[in-house]
Amino acid sequence: MTLDLARTVVGSELTERNLRGFVLGLPGVDAVGLDQRAAALATRSIKTSSKKQALDTIVSLIDLTTLEGADTPGKVRSLAAKAVLPDPSDPTCPQVAAVCVYGDLVPVAVEALGAHHAGSGGSISVAAVATAFPSGRASLRVKLADTADAVAAGADDIDMVIDRGAFLAGRYGEVFDEIVAVKEACRRPDGTSAHLKVILETGELATYDNVRRASWLANLAGADFIKTSTGKVSPAATLPVTLLMLEVVRDWHRLTGELVGVKPAGGIRSSKDAVRYLVTVAETAGERWLDPRLFRFGASSLLNDVLLQRQKLATGHYSGPDYVTID
């Protein structure tokens, strides 16, 4: 997306004053209505005959993640092996969308994935958290260096965090400019770019109105994805917040023709919960978004439960939720 498009949407130059006016001029969120819609969607699901397809779809949308201070090269190699072959007993199981690690471990992930890495013609991306993740408390110079280092090391996706302090203080232009700068740091020498996921850290934004404002601001600045959380703050991903962000990318697409993805991250551990997110995506943004290019789950333990449910389904002893049929 070019900044010319952002200027068109805002209707003026992208100054602090104009961005503030645009963001604060967005309609307020009906919190009660949003919660009710999310609760209603949570009661719906898929046809019994489509359970395996749903579980396979979930696997294909997972950013398999390890973001601990104690991460080691060995742990990342094990994670990469699981990404390539999630279920060694069933080679028909899809591969995950990406492996998500700290920036200094990107070279390990790239090497471990080998020919399966997206940069080598495979289908598995390497995502790197950057910009002083998870707090974002660093100078812009440090954040840009953090991003550029990860891209140079082979990262396909950059998961940046916004400056929540600046956002909550109403310095929307500062947040916008920082996303634009990080987006530029995602560019490679050959002119291609790593995809930019902008983490809003919705658990610290306090209100649905702020989530909507931050989502629009990220889209204006050129986000390829908007992401709920770092997974380090509670609450992390929730169905109402994800529903709200899906409404924003749906409306953004209708307004501009541009496609932006959504990534709920943190706290999604069961296949039952993940299916609820699939339904919410399909019913809100549309089935087009059920694609790794437009929707991801940021998760570490979700894959284990999905694999267990796939195995039980294959043996006829499925213990998942009792689904309500949707035609």
MOPEFEN-V585041 format. One record per pair of residues at least 4 apart in sequence whose C-alpha atoms are under 8 Angstrom apart, sorted by sequence separation. I is the first residue (numbers start at 0). GAP is how many residues later the second one is. If there is no record, write none. Layout:
{{I	GAP} {I	GAP}}
This chain:
{{0	4} {1	4} {2	4} {3	4} {4	4} {5	4} {6	4} {7	4} {9	4} {13	4} {14	4} {15	4} {16	4} {17	4} {18	4} {19	4} {20	4} {21	4} {29	4} {30	4} {31	4} {32	4} {33	4} {34	4} {35	4} {36	4} {37	4} {38	4} {39	4} {40	4} {45	4} {46	4} {49	4} {50	4} {51	4} {52	4} {53	4} {54	4} {55	4} {56	4} {57	4} {66	4} {70	4} {71	4} {72	4} {73	4} {74	4} {75	4} {76	4} {77	4} {78	4} {79	4} {80	4} {81	4} {86	4} {100	4} {101	4} {104	4} {105	4} {106	4} {107	4} {108	4} {109	4} {112	4} {115	4} {116	4} {117	4} {128	4} {131	4} {137	4} {138	4} {139	4} {140	4} {141	4} {142	4} {143	4} {144	4} {145	4} {146	4} {147	4} {148	4} {149	4} {150	4} {162	4} {163	4} {164	4} {165	4} {166	4} {170	4} {171	4} {172	4} {173	4} {174	4} {175	4} {176	4} {177	4} {178	4} {179	4} {180	4} {181	4} {182	4} {186	4} {187	4} {200	4} {201	4} {205	4} {206	4} {207	4} {208	4} {209	4} {210	4} {211	4} {212	4} {213	4} {214	4} {215	4} {216	4} {217	4} {218	4} {228	4} {231	4} {236	4} {237	4} {238	4} {239	4} {240	4} {241	4} {242	4} {243	4} {244	4} {245	4} {246	4} {247	4} {248	4} {249	4} {250	4} {251	4} {252	4} {268	4} {269	4} {270	4} {271	4} {272	4} {273	4} {274	4} {275	4} {276	4} {277	4} {278	4} {279	4} {280	4} {281	4} {282	4} {284	4} {285	4} {288	4} {289	4} {290	4} {291	4} {298	4} {300	4} {301	4} {302	4} {303	4} {304	4} {305	4} {306	4} {307	4} {308	4} {309	4} {310	4} {311	4} {312	4} {313	4} {6	5} {12	5} {13	5} {28	5} {45	5} {65	5} {70	5} {80	5} {81	5} {100	5} {114	5} {115	5} {116	5} {117	5} {130	5} {131	5} {137	5} {149	5} {150	5} {165	5} {166	5} {186	5} {187	5} {199	5} {204	5} {217	5} {218	5} {230	5} {236	5} {251	5} {252	5} {267	5} {268	5} {280	5} {281	5} {288	5} {289	5} {290	5} {311	5} {312	5} {6	6} {11	6} {84	6} {86	6} {113	6} {114	6} {115	6} {116	6} {117	6} {118	6} {131	6} {165	6} {186	6} {187	6} {204	6} {229	6} {230	6} {251	6} {252	6} {267	6} {280	6} {281	6} {288	6} {311	6} {312	6} {6	7} {85	7} {109	7} {114	7} {115	7} {116	7} {117	7} {130	7} {150	7} {185	7} {186	7} {218	7} {228	7} {251	7} {252	7} {281	7} {310	7} {311	7} {5	8} {9	8} {84	8} {85	8} {100	8} {115	8} {116	8} {117	8} {149	8} {165	8} {166	8} {185	8} {217	8} {227	8} {228	8} {280	8} {281	8} {309	8} {9	9} {84	9} {85	9} {116	9} {165	9} {185	9} {201	9} {227	9} {280	9} {308	9} {65	10} {84	10} {85	10} {98	10} {131	10} {185	10} {248	10} {308	10} {83	11} {112	11} {130	11} {131	11} {146	11} {199	11} {214	11} {248	11} {308	11} {9	12} {82	12} {83	12} {130	12} {162	12} {248	12} {277	12} {82	13} {129	13} {130	13} {161	13} {182	13} {227	13} {248	13} {131	14} {199	14} {227	14} {63	15} {82	15} {130	15} {199	15} {82	16} {109	16} {129	16} {130	16} {161	16} {245	16} {108	17} {129	17} {161	17} {244	17} {63	19} {79	19} {178	19} {225	19} {78	20} {105	20} {129	20} {197	20} {241	20} {105	21} {105	22} {127	22} {159	22} {241	22} {75	25} {98	25} {100	25} {102	25} {135	25} {197	25} {96	26} {97	26} {98	26} {99	26} {100	26} {101	26} {102	26} {134	26} {135	26} {136	26} {196	26} {197	26} {199	26} {200	26} {201	26} {202	26} {237	26} {96	27} {97	27} {98	27} {99	27} {100	27} {101	27} {102	27} {127	27} {132	27} {133	27} {135	27} {195	27} {196	27} {197	27} {198	27} {199	27} {200	27} {201	27} {236	27} {95	28} {96	28} {97	28} {98	28} {99	28} {100	28} {101	28} {125	28} {126	28} {127	28} {129	28} {132	28} {135	28} {157	28} {195	28} {196	28} {197	28} {198	28} {199	28} {200	28} {236	28} {260	28} {75	29} {79	29} {83	29} {94	29} {97	29} {99	29} {125	29} {126	29} {127	29} {128	29} {129	29} {130	29} {131	29} {194	29} {195	29} {196	29} {197	29} {198	29} {199	29} {200	29} {203	29} {235	29} {236	29} {267	29} {124	30} {125	30} {126	30} {127	30} {128	30} {129	30} {130	30} {194	30} {196	30} {198	30} {202	30} {210	30} {214	30} {235	30} {236	30} {268	30} {76	31} {80	31} {124	31} {125	31} {126	31} {127	31} {128	31} {129	31} {198	31} {202	31} {235	31} {236	31} {267	31} {268	31} {270	31} {63	32} {72	32} {75	32} {76	32} {79	32} {80	32} {83	32} {124	32} {126	32} {200	32} {202	32} {211	32} {215	32} {260	32} {261	32} {262	32} {263	32} {264	32} {265	32} {266	32} {268	32} {269	32} {62	33} {63	33} {66	33} {75	33} {79	33} {201	33} {202	33} {207	33} {210	33} {211	33} {214	33} {218	33} {260	33} {261	33} {262	33} {263	33} {264	33} {265	33} {268	33} {59	34} {61	34} {62	34} {63	34} {64	34} {65	34} {66	34} {201	34} {210	34} {225	34} {230	34} {231	34} {249	34} {259	34} {260	34} {261	34} {262	34} {263	34} {264	34} {267	34} {268	34} {270	34} {58	35} {59	35} {60	35} {61	35} {62	35} {63	35} {64	35} {65	35} {66	35} {72	35} {76	35} {118	35} {146	35} {150	35} {200	35} {201	35} {223	35} {224	35} {225	35} {226	35} {227	35} {228	35} {229	35} {230	35} {245	35} {249	35} {258	35} {260	35} {262	35} {269	35} {270	35} {58	36} {59	36} {60	36} {61	36} {62	36} {63	36} {64	36} {150	36} {151	36} {157	36} {159	36} {161	36} {163	36} {207	36} {211	36} {223	36} {224	36} {225	36} {226	36} {227	36} {228	36} {229	36} {230	36} {248	36} {268	36} {269	36} {55	37} {58	37} {59	37} {62	37} {118	37} {143	37} {147	37} {150	37} {155	37} {156	37} {157	37} {158	37} {159	37} {160	37} {161	37} {163	37} {167	37} {222	37} {223	37} {224	37} {225	37} {226	37} {227	37} {228	37} {242	37} {246	37} {55	38} {58	38} {117	38} {139	38} {143	38} {146	38} {147	38} {155	38} {156	38} {157	38} {158	38} {159	38} {160	38} {161	38} {224	38} {226	38} {238	38} {242	38} {245	38} {246	38} {270	38} {142	39} {146	39} {154	39} {155	39} {156	39} {157	39} {158	39} {159	39} {160	39} {161	39} {178	39} {182	39} {201	39} {245	39} {83	40} {156	40} {158	40} {160	40} {163	40} {182	40} {82	41} {143	41} {163	41} {175	41} {179	41} {218	41} {242	41} {175	42} {178	42} {179	42} {102	43} {150	43} {178	43} {105	44} {109	44} {175	44} {176	44} {178	44} {109	45} {171	45} {175	45} {102	46} {103	46} {106	46} {102	47} {105	47} {106	47} {166	47} {105	48} {271	48} {105	49} {270	49} {271	49} {62	64} {160	69} {224	69} {133	96} {132	97} {133	98} {19	150} {19	151} {19	152} {18	153} {19	153} {18	154} {15	155} {15	156} {16	156} {15	157} {14	158} {15	158} {13	159} {30	177} {28	179} {28	180} {27	181} {28	183} {25	187} {23	189} {22	190} {22	193} {22	194} {96	195} {96	199} {37	201} {37	202} {36	203} {34	205} {37	205} {33	206} {33	209} {33	210} {57	213} {5	214} {5	215} {54	216} {57	216} {2	217} {57	217} {2	218} {2	219} {1	220} {54	220} {57	220} {86	220} {0	221} {53	221} {85	221} {44	230} {60	230} {44	231} {60	231} {43	232} {59	232} {42	233} {45	233} {56	233} {62	233} {64	233} {41	234} {44	234} {60	234} {61	234} {62	234} {63	234} {64	234} {65	234} {40	235} {43	235} {60	235} {61	235} {62	235} {63	235} {64	235} {60	236} {61	236} {62	236} {63	236} {41	237} {61	237} {40	238} {41	238} {40	239} {57	239} {63	239} {61	241} {37	242} {58	244} {58	247} {57	248} {4	251} {54	251} {54	254} {54	255} {0	257} {51	258} {51	261} {47	275} {46	276} {45	277} {46	277} {47	277} {44	278} {45	278} {46	278} {43	279} {44	279} {45	279} {46	279} {43	280} {44	280} {45	280} {46	280} {42	281} {43	281} {44	281} {45	281} {43	282}}
